[in-house]
Amino acid sequence: MPLENMKRMLAKASAGKYAVGAFNILDYNSTKAVVGAAEETNSPVIIQTSAKTVLFWGSSAIVSWVNELAGFSRLPVALHLDHCKDLSLIDECIEAGWTSVMIDASSKPFEENVVLSRQVVEMAKAKDVTVEAELGAIVGVEDDIHVKEQDAHLADPGQAVRFCREVEPDCFAPAIGTAHGVYTGEPKIAYDRLEDIATQTRVPIALHGGTGLADEVFRKCISLGCVKVNISTQLKYAFIDGFVGYHNANESDYNPLNVIRAQIGELKRGIAEKMKLFGAAGKA
Ligand SMILES: [Zn+2]
């Protein structure tokens, strides 16, 4: 099936009170694991790439893997560019075949964020590509975007309403207290703020910093309006642990295909679990 953008899948998720997992791929193997987990659980899925991964492999290689793998699938699959500040890279991805992009101008002053995000909406709309935009500062490290804890601030509901009215994003990422990377303490999620923002903006909400959150935190955030959940760090760990773990357990096995199989299996297990937890299983 050809790739689709996020619009229909997020609208369905919103009506059905579940969330679509957005998983950051790293290479062909991890893409295969994401599509494989979606097939196994019959879930819609968002394949997500960081800007760094796009720059590492090149946009055409990534599009060819995703098209090859999703082309054999009957599931709804979107290809989304995660946190991007660079309008020329966003433009390149739109031209190359991404069906969705995120503009992250959240480090800019409010007015500038609005203008830049709106510019991306205009660019994307012409190509039927959906746009996610961010407000507030999500703590942690995402790609080369570092946000220290003292600089993190939550999205303000009043500003969120204005932002969404002026930008008209297809998906909105307000900072609500989650963090990128690995949690060192108990995350403080501003549930009331999430609820306010979701009900007042009526825009599908993306939950960032999903790795390491407890199951009940995911369930609560989804019940309050999160319909896209980003999982990146978990895949980085499974990618390395699946590979190294197999080798450590089978030191004399130098058949690379066995190692690759173990790596894909490790990735796929964790991804399928998340799809079930988010309620997306069986919703393709
Ligand atoms: Zn993020």
Residues whose N, C-alpha, C, O or C-beta is under 5 A from the ligand:
A	BS01	ZN	E142 H208 G209
